[in-house]
Amino acid sequence: RHTDPGDAAIEAKVESINEASGIAGAIDLGDNTLAVQQGGNFSGVISGTDGNVALKATGGSKELTLSGANTYTGSTTVENGGKLTLAGGGSIEDSSGVTLNNATLAVNRASGTESKIKALGGSALSDVALAAGNTLTLKGVTASGAGASMGEFNGDLGTANTAGNLKLDAVNKAYSFTLGKSARYTGTTDIASGVMKLKDGVNLNSSSEVVLRANGALDLSAQGGTDHNLTAKLTSAGSSSLILGTNTLTLSNADTNFVGTINSGNATLGKLTLTGGTTAGTGAKAQIAGSNRIGDISIVNGGVLKIEAGSSLITTQIGVGS
């Protein structure tokens, strides 16, 4: 256990401690790595340009709780069943990204609080626990090339039956976040800026609402020609985008009101079904704008399709049922 009574400066490239609880004040990493072997609670500020924090979780509680507004800019990694908890005023938004290797990120701040990180990556046995009313926001990194993303997460995102929220608010709308397993949270999925990509078989149906804003896009092109039924309510702004790939997207929530462009993204056109109502005009609504390329379009059970003035639609056929 580190027992320095005051602020600590990390001078070695990797400084290993058992528990963070024994450090008072602040920690200045410089461009070094702080490796926490067991866990602990730390309420001070961890700083350092290109400094990194790693929870190794080799023993003890395996939980590291941060409640200070940390400013280090390097990576944050959690391994071996460890748990990194953001509590109170805990923040790691300057970190270049969070990577979970069979580990947990717990966002457990006051209801209504937004916790920002640049990127999220994780293995299939990892999870992100969102307390009720908490929002996890991904901003993306500012690097070009391979770093220009918000990460790929293949674990459990959100706590089942808990109204946590996910928001993409990328600093560049071209940045993407890839989800490899269906979401579990029941709050809102807010795609304000950036592209959310869903892998094969993945859906957002636990979410109470999917919001596509002006610089946001939902990309289904990796789903491998499957039928994707979005039962969650979908709302959007005029310049948002749906990318179908070769899949069939069914909008089946009667409160869905999509406004924007719908494209397949490749030569084989994806399909669109609008449904969910009981009488004419009471089903899901899509108002397409700009240039659109869709294969078969089926409008059934009160679904509504509108084409804005000045917009174009390339389609193989439009079928209208009862």
C-alpha positions as CSV (number, residue, x, y, z in Angstrom):
1,R,0.0,0.0,0.0
2,H,1.3,3.5,-0.9
3,T,1.3,5.6,2.2
4,D,2.7,9.0,1.1
5,P,1.0,11.6,3.2
6,G,0.8,14.2,0.5
7,D,0.8,14.6,-3.2
8,A,2.5,11.8,-5.2
9,A,4.6,12.1,-8.3
10,I,5.2,9.0,-10.4
11,E,8.7,9.0,-11.9
12,A,9.2,5.4,-13.0
13,K,7.6,4.3,-16.3
14,V,5.4,1.9,-14.4
15,E,4.6,2.5,-10.7
16,S,2.9,-0.5,-9.1
17,I,0.9,-0.1,-5.9
18,N,-1.5,-2.5,-4.1
19,E,-4.2,0.0,-3.1
20,A,-5.0,3.5,-4.1
21,S,-6.6,4.2,-0.7
22,G,-3.3,5.0,0.9
23,I,-2.5,8.1,-1.2
24,A,-3.6,11.5,-0.1
25,G,-3.9,14.6,-2.3
26,A,-3.1,14.3,-6.0
27,I,-1.1,12.0,-8.2
28,D,1.0,13.4,-11.1
29,L,1.7,10.6,-13.5
30,G,3.7,12.6,-16.1
31,D,3.8,10.2,-19.1
32,N,4.0,7.1,-16.8
33,T,1.6,4.3,-15.9
34,L,0.1,3.8,-12.5
35,A,-0.7,0.0,-12.0
36,V,-3.1,-0.6,-9.2
37,Q,-2.9,-4.3,-8.2
38,Q,-5.9,-4.6,-5.9
39,G,-8.2,-1.5,-5.8
40,G,-9.1,1.0,-3.2
41,N,-10.8,4.4,-3.1
42,F,-9.2,7.6,-4.4
43,S,-10.9,11.0,-4.1
44,G,-7.9,13.2,-5.3
45,V,-7.0,14.1,-8.9
46,I,-4.8,11.9,-11.1
47,S,-3.1,14.1,-13.7
48,G,-0.4,13.7,-16.4
49,T,-0.1,14.2,-20.1
50,D,0.0,10.7,-21.7
51,G,-0.2,9.2,-18.2
52,N,-2.0,5.9,-17.9
53,V,-4.0,4.1,-15.2
54,A,-4.3,0.3,-15.1
55,L,-6.3,-1.7,-12.6
56,K,-4.6,-5.2,-12.6
57,A,-7.0,-6.7,-10.1
58,T,-4.6,-9.4,-9.0
59,G,-6.1,-9.7,-5.5
60,G,-8.0,-7.9,-2.7
61,S,-11.3,-6.2,-3.5
62,K,-10.4,-5.8,-7.2
63,E,-12.5,-2.6,-7.2
64,L,-11.0,0.9,-7.7
65,T,-13.4,3.8,-7.0
66,L,-12.5,7.2,-8.4
67,S,-14.4,10.3,-7.1
68,G,-12.2,13.1,-8.3
69,A,-12.1,15.0,-11.6
70,N,-9.1,13.3,-13.1
71,T,-7.2,14.9,-15.9
72,Y,-4.6,12.3,-17.1
73,T,-4.7,11.9,-20.9
74,G,-3.4,8.4,-21.4
75,S,-5.3,5.1,-21.4
76,T,-7.5,3.5,-18.7
77,T,-7.4,-0.3,-18.6
78,V,-9.2,-2.8,-16.3
79,E,-8.3,-6.5,-16.2
80,N,-8.9,-9.8,-14.5
81,G,-12.4,-9.3,-13.2
82,G,-11.6,-5.9,-11.9
83,K,-14.1,-3.1,-11.5
84,L,-13.5,0.6,-12.0
85,T,-16.3,2.7,-10.4
86,L,-16.9,6.3,-11.1
87,A,-18.7,7.8,-8.0
88,G,-19.6,11.2,-6.8
89,G,-17.6,13.7,-8.9
90,G,-15.5,10.9,-10.5
91,S,-14.5,11.7,-14.0
92,I,-12.0,10.3,-16.5
93,E,-13.1,12.3,-19.6
94,D,-9.6,13.4,-20.5
95,S,-8.3,9.8,-20.7
96,S,-7.8,8.6,-24.3
97,G,-10.1,5.7,-23.8
98,V,-11.3,2.9,-21.5
99,T,-10.5,-0.8,-22.3
100,L,-12.1,-3.6,-20.3
101,N,-10.5,-7.1,-20.4
102,N,-13.0,-9.4,-18.7
103,A,-13.8,-6.5,-16.4
104,T,-16.4,-3.9,-15.4
105,L,-16.8,-0.1,-15.7
106,A,-19.5,1.1,-13.2
107,V,-21.0,4.5,-13.7
108,N,-22.6,5.2,-10.3
109,R,-23.0,8.9,-9.9
110,A,-26.0,11.0,-9.0
111,S,-29.1,10.5,-11.2
112,G,-29.1,12.9,-14.1
113,T,-25.3,13.0,-14.3
114,E,-23.4,12.7,-17.6
115,S,-20.1,10.8,-17.6
116,K,-17.9,11.5,-20.6
117,I,-15.2,9.2,-22.0
118,K,-13.4,9.4,-25.4
119,A,-13.6,5.7,-26.4
120,L,-14.8,2.3,-25.0
121,G,-13.4,-1.1,-25.8
122,G,-14.1,-4.4,-24.2
123,S,-14.1,-8.2,-24.5
124,A,-17.2,-10.4,-24.5
125,L,-17.0,-11.1,-20.8
126,S,-16.8,-7.4,-19.8
127,D,-19.7,-5.1,-18.8
128,V,-20.6,-1.5,-18.3
129,A,-23.0,-1.0,-15.3
130,L,-25.1,2.2,-15.6
131,A,-26.9,3.3,-12.5
132,A,-30.4,4.6,-13.0
133,G,-30.4,8.1,-14.5
134,N,-26.7,8.0,-15.4
135,T,-25.6,8.8,-19.0
136,L,-22.4,7.5,-20.5
137,T,-21.3,9.7,-23.3
138,L,-18.6,8.8,-25.9
139,K,-16.8,11.7,-27.5
140,G,-14.2,10.1,-29.7
141,V,-10.5,10.8,-29.8
142,T,-9.0,13.6,-31.9
143,A,-6.3,11.5,-33.6
144,S,-6.6,10.6,-37.3
145,G,-6.5,7.2,-38.9
146,A,-7.1,4.2,-36.7
147,G,-7.5,6.4,-33.7
148,A,-10.5,8.2,-35.2
149,S,-13.2,6.3,-33.5
150,M,-15.2,5.8,-30.2
151,G,-14.2,2.1,-29.9
152,E,-15.7,-1.3,-30.2
153,F,-17.4,-2.9,-27.2
154,N,-18.4,-6.6,-27.2
155,G,-19.6,-7.1,-23.7
156,D,-22.8,-6.2,-21.8
157,L,-23.6,-2.5,-22.2
158,G,-25.8,-1.3,-19.4
159,T,-27.5,-2.9,-16.4
160,A,-30.5,-5.0,-17.3
161,N,-33.9,-3.3,-16.5
162,T,-32.1,-0.2,-15.3
163,A,-32.8,3.2,-16.9
164,G,-29.2,4.2,-17.7
165,N,-28.6,6.1,-21.0
166,L,-25.9,5.9,-23.8
167,K,-25.0,9.0,-25.8
168,L,-22.7,9.3,-28.8
169,D,-21.5,12.9,-29.2
170,A,-18.4,12.6,-31.3
171,V,-16.1,15.5,-32.0
172,N,-16.2,14.4,-35.6
173,K,-19.5,13.0,-37.0
174,A,-17.5,10.4,-39.0
175,Y,-16.3,8.7,-35.9
176,S,-18.0,5.4,-35.1
177,F,-18.8,3.2,-32.1
178,T,-19.4,-0.5,-32.7
179,L,-21.6,-2.5,-30.4
180,G,-21.0,-6.3,-30.4
181,K,-23.8,-7.4,-28.1
182,S,-27.4,-6.3,-27.7
183,A,-27.8,-3.4,-25.2
184,R,-29.3,-4.0,-21.8
185,Y,-30.1,-0.5,-20.5
186,T,-33.6,0.7,-20.7
187,G,-33.0,4.4,-21.0
188,T,-32.3,6.5,-24.1
189,T,-29.8,5.8,-26.9
190,D,-28.9,9.3,-28.1
191,I,-26.8,9.4,-31.3
192,A,-26.1,13.2,-31.4
193,S,-23.0,13.0,-33.5
194,G,-21.2,10.0,-35.0
195,V,-22.1,6.5,-36.3
196,M,-23.4,3.7,-34.2
197,K,-22.6,0.4,-35.8
198,L,-24.4,-2.8,-34.8
199,K,-22.8,-6.2,-35.4
200,D,-24.7,-9.2,-36.6
201,G,-27.6,-10.1,-34.3
202,V,-27.2,-7.0,-32.2
203,N,-30.1,-4.7,-31.3
204,L,-31.1,-1.7,-29.2
205,N,-34.6,-2.9,-28.3
206,S,-34.1,-2.7,-24.5
207,S,-33.7,1.1,-25.0
208,S,-36.9,3.1,-24.4
209,E,-36.0,5.4,-27.3
210,V,-33.4,5.7,-30.0
211,V,-32.7,9.4,-30.9
212,L,-30.9,10.2,-34.2
213,R,-29.8,13.9,-34.2
214,A,-28.6,16.0,-37.1
215,N,-25.1,14.5,-37.2
216,G,-26.0,11.0,-36.1
217,A,-26.3,7.7,-38.1
218,L,-27.3,4.2,-37.3
219,D,-25.5,1.6,-39.4
220,L,-26.8,-2.0,-39.8
221,S,-24.6,-2.9,-42.7
222,A,-22.6,-5.5,-40.6
223,Q,-25.7,-7.5,-39.9
224,G,-25.3,-10.0,-42.7
225,G,-28.5,-9.8,-44.6
226,T,-30.8,-10.4,-41.7
227,D,-34.2,-9.0,-40.6
228,H,-33.7,-6.3,-38.0
229,N,-36.9,-5.4,-36.1
230,L,-36.4,-2.1,-34.2
231,T,-39.1,-2.3,-31.6
232,A,-37.8,0.7,-29.7
233,K,-39.2,4.1,-30.5
234,L,-37.0,5.9,-33.1
235,T,-37.1,9.7,-33.5
236,S,-34.7,11.9,-35.5
237,A,-33.7,15.2,-37.0
238,G,-33.8,16.0,-40.8
239,S,-30.1,15.3,-41.6
240,S,-29.7,12.0,-39.7
241,S,-29.1,8.7,-41.5
242,L,-30.1,5.1,-41.5
243,I,-27.7,2.7,-43.3
244,L,-29.3,-0.7,-44.1
245,G,-26.6,-2.7,-45.8
246,T,-28.3,-5.8,-47.3
247,N,-30.7,-6.1,-44.3
248,T,-34.4,-5.7,-43.9
249,L,-35.2,-3.0,-41.3
250,T,-38.6,-3.1,-39.7
251,L,-39.7,-0.1,-37.8
252,S,-42.5,-1.4,-35.7
253,N,-43.0,1.1,-32.8
254,A,-46.2,3.1,-33.4
255,D,-44.5,6.2,-31.9
256,T,-41.5,6.0,-34.4
257,N,-41.1,9.2,-36.4
258,F,-37.9,9.1,-38.5
259,V,-36.8,12.1,-40.6
260,G,-33.7,11.8,-42.7
261,T,-32.0,9.7,-45.4
262,I,-32.1,5.9,-45.7
263,N,-29.5,4.2,-47.8
264,S,-28.2,0.7,-48.3
265,G,-24.5,1.5,-48.5
266,N,-23.7,-1.0,-51.2
267,A,-25.0,-2.4,-54.5
268,T,-27.4,-4.9,-53.0
269,L,-30.3,-2.8,-51.7
270,G,-31.6,-3.3,-48.2
271,K,-35.3,-3.4,-47.5
272,L,-37.6,-1.3,-45.3
273,T,-40.9,-2.2,-43.5
274,L,-43.1,0.3,-41.8
275,T,-45.7,-1.1,-39.4
276,G,-46.9,-1.1,-35.8
277,G,-50.3,0.5,-36.0
278,T,-53.9,-0.7,-36.0
279,T,-55.5,1.7,-38.4
280,A,-54.4,3.9,-41.2
281,G,-51.7,6.4,-40.2
282,T,-51.1,5.0,-36.7
283,G,-48.0,3.0,-37.3
284,A,-44.3,3.9,-37.6
285,K,-43.6,7.0,-39.8
286,A,-40.6,7.7,-42.1
287,Q,-40.1,11.0,-43.9
288,I,-37.2,10.6,-46.2
289,A,-35.1,13.5,-47.3
290,G,-32.1,13.9,-49.7
291,S,-31.0,11.0,-51.8
292,N,-32.2,7.6,-50.8
293,R,-31.6,4.0,-52.0
294,I,-33.8,1.3,-50.6
295,G,-34.9,-2.1,-52.1
296,D,-38.4,-3.3,-51.4
297,I,-40.5,-1.0,-49.2
298,S,-43.5,-2.5,-47.4
299,I,-46.1,-0.2,-45.7
300,V,-48.5,-2.2,-43.6
301,N,-50.5,-2.0,-40.4
302,G,-50.8,1.8,-40.4
303,G,-47.2,2.6,-41.5
304,V,-46.6,5.9,-43.2
305,L,-44.0,6.9,-45.8
306,K,-43.4,10.5,-46.8
307,I,-40.9,11.9,-49.4
308,E,-39.9,15.4,-48.8
309,A,-40.0,17.9,-51.7
310,G,-36.8,17.9,-53.7
311,S,-35.7,14.5,-52.4
312,S,-35.1,11.4,-54.5
313,L,-35.8,7.7,-53.9
314,I,-34.4,4.7,-55.8
315,T,-36.4,1.6,-54.9
316,T,-37.3,-1.7,-56.5
317,Q,-41.0,-1.6,-55.4
318,I,-43.3,-0.1,-52.8
319,G,-46.0,-2.4,-51.4
320,V,-48.9,-1.1,-49.4
321,G,-51.0,-3.4,-47.3
322,S,-53.9,-3.0,-44.8
